[in-house]
Structures are given as structure tokens and as C-alpha cells.
Amino acid sequence: MARRGENIRKRSDGRWEGRYIKGRSADGKPCWGYVYGTTYAEVREISARKKAEYGIYNLNSTDITFSEISEQWLYSVRQGVKESTFSHYQYTLRHYLQPVFGDFKVSALSEKILEQGLLAVITPTNGKQKPLGATMAQECLSMLRRICKYAAHFHLIRPLEITVKLPQKSPKILLPFTTEEQKKLQSFVMDAPTPRKIGLLLGFQLGLRIGEICGLKWGDFDLLAGTVTIQRTVTRISCGNGHTKVVVQSPKTQNSHREIPLPKSLLRILKKLSKDFSSGTWFLSGNEEKPVEPRCYRKSIYGYLKKASVHQAHPHALRHTFATTCLQAHCDIKTLSELLGHADAAVTLKKYVHSDMTRKRKEINRVFENF
């Protein structure tokens, strides 16, 4: 489909027609040139080339390569993103895009080169890498577009439109813990409560992410008001040299910085345990020096699930269980969205609003009870 402002249309004879300004008359009116083709993509590319030929984009002459301009783009965004985000950008750029596009001169890039190269990134034929999944493929496409837009901003290339068919995302089935399993987890924690075990309750009763649980300090709990404030997260990131490091940073998004009320049973046990710790003590590690990192805590969770005799699941299933339980109890979407720290309710709807078979059967029977 033609984009608004491209001056490309489909003619009644089935061909595509594009027009471009090839000059201006003495009174300043545009003089139009026309190109034709059998497909929109063909006309789009020819039109863009014609625009460049007639100086519409006023391109600057340079021998800069894709590697060089992409590194400039990378460091131009550094101050506006978190350290973990920058690390991820850096890995994606150097591991996937630069090996394919790095030696190309920016001035030589075209839609065809970029689209064919991106397909080689997504589905490599060298046998050294596996095909990319839907999420990483989308990230590579998005980054490539941003770099090209950055280059076009400096008039190093004309504006380019990259269109590639990406792999389809296969839905991941993450089963929440049943009511019976939640009771087992509750009993397991309360029989001999420790901060590390209580992390399970923070997951399936408050909906905290594992990085947020690792980032808690005792001072984040207001035991008089009965609330906990989420104001940091712990994650492990790449250093760009084959090594990784643990960083403590602000929560995932602005909305992830939130205050959550504590269930009464959880509040009682926290009051008993809090006497042994200062406000600056990391909740899980029990010391003021460093937090427990998510990778280590995941191992603890898997062990706890086994001891509690519930099904083995990814630790994110605890947060998924919280969302599902709230929905089944008819919690309104706006409140649930704020509790989960989502940017808006649409994210919550997309991720969690899907009925289980019990609710589906109940609704079918309710709707058709008089038939």
C-alpha cells in the first residue's frame, strides 16, 4: 500500500505510477517527472532514486561506512536509555547487523541491499548461527530503520523504506499455578519463612518481576502503612567484551516505579522478620553490600517449587499467576495494570486477558442457559 506523501498511486490499467519533482519553473511551480512499474515496490525504489538524482535530498558526499555511522548512532542514544538497554543495543548491532552491513558505504545502501541483507541476518545460510526468532528479528529491523533515519538526517542517504516479512511469533504457553498450588506455596513459605522464600509470595501475590524482587531493600517496605515501593531492579548485562556484569538500575519503565499494598498475612510475617535487618539491607541477600542477582534467585525458585510439590515453571509464572488470579476475582483492568506496572491497560489486556477453560464453560452455560 502506498504511503501518504509518496506520490505513488495505482492506475486503472493495473500499473503503478510515481511522480517526483525534477525541477521548478520560473515562477516556482514544480515540474513533475513520472515513473511506472508493475509493482508498488518497484515504483517506490525508482522514484526514490530519481528524487536523489535531481537533488531533492541534497546528499552530502562521504565515504563513511555502515559500521561507522551505526557506531555514531549508538552513542547518540546512549544518554537517553538505561545501561541495560544500551548494552542490548550494542550487542544486537555488533553481533547481527555490522557483520552483514558493516563494510558497505552508506552512500551505496538501497532498499534492495538492506532488505536482502536483513533476510541474511534473520535466516543465515553460513550454518554458524540459528535463524532469529520473531522478537530479535523485529529488533534488528527496528534498529536498521533507526540507523538509516539517522544517516538520512545528516543527508548521507536518501530516506529509505525497509519492508521485510518477519518470522511469526509463536505464542508461549505459561501455565499459572492453580489455587491448590498457591496454597501449597503459601504453606511452604509460612512453615519456615525467610526473605528468599517470601520472594515467592512477592511474585504471585504482588506480581513483582524477579529483577524487582532482587532489587528490594528492607527500607522499601513501609510496614506501618502496609505498602512496598518498587524503585529499582537488578539485571545482568553484557559488557561488550565477552564478559557480563550485574547492574542495579531504575525499574523497567516509568510506570514500573509504583507503590503496592501488602496482603495482611504477608505484612504480619514481614513485621516479625524486619526486626533483624536495617533499612539499607538488601531484602534477599540479607546484607548491605550487594543484592542477589536474578540468575541465582531463579535457581532458588526452581528448588522451592520442587520442595513445595508444585509443577516446575519459569519464575515469571509467579507474576502470571498474580495477574490471572486478579482477573478471575474480577479485578478491574486499570487497577491491575497499575499493580503490574504496565505502561497502560492495553498492555495488560494483550498479555493476560484470556480465559481459562473453567471460565469459558461457565460463560457458555450462562449465555445459552435458556436454549
Order of alpha helices (4+ residues) and beta strands (2+ residues): beta-beta-beta-alpha-alpha-alpha-alpha-alpha-alpha-alpha-alpha-alpha-beta-beta-beta-beta-beta-alpha-alpha-alpha-alpha-alpha-alpha
